[in-house]
């Protein structure tokens, strides 16, 4: 990872830390909670080696990005987060009209909204774990989760400023990071008040001690308030995004979700994804193997990282595992990766011979 370049870019009132590697078409990686730019390090190396400029920021409130008002959750809305990314692209790629975007977890939610608000800036999208849901005009999403799961659900527990931070402090940063990354149950994630996690998990098998130490060092530096404020903005997001009620995402996209991902087991999600609801609101996302289409992989290992070829997104079977109940990142053995790449190049060639244009 020593070749990855690190920069601080003034963006939207922040000093945004950005990791960057490679030259070519820009691929913007957006991390989730509780993650960092570091979550994308392997994908950055791979795509840079294949002719892309891989860029992964620490998002507002995370890591080495500074300047966010942590005591004001209203400054963490999806409009702020999309604004940060648009202004980042203006700063680092002023001559590049459109870029590729990859998002995971909260990063996926942000990426969907980036495509919704500024489709003129995105060539194509790969999103992991979190599907696009249209705004429900009838119910605030926090109240929806409260109605489904009760007050102990983690999204409900994250709402009161300072509350969950105090409990995390009692548990300890390392235990928090380790337990969240190792969470293996596809059902709801509960965090009953005063009871912590109720267990101490072993370090996830895809996470080295060195990797864990990196995350811990950064969250010891920043705390968790920045990331938790994203959840505290759910209600305000719902209010502010009323103008986009019923709007469709029209950027070519691929969506990937792990079979043990807890988001896949929210009531109604499987039917929404597989029975046409998702495609209704992501107009160019339907079926598989075509430009602007979606390809579902629901396997536990060697899922998908995403290879971008000739302006489209082609499925590739390396770089992700859904161990721990959520998609996580690793690099397969070199020989196995080469085999996957050869297979995917054949897939791309077949796609072209079937009469599809780039």
Helices and strands as residue ranges (DSSP letters): E 5-11, E 14-21, E 25-30, G 37-40, H 41-49, E 52-57, G 73-76, H 78-92, E 99-104, H 106-117, G 119-121, E 122-128, H 141-149, H 154-157, H 163-171, H 173-181, H 209-222, H 225-232, H 234-240, G 241-244, E 252-256, G 262-265, H 269-274, H 277-281, E 307-309, E 312-314, E 320-321, G 323-325, E 328-329, H 334-353
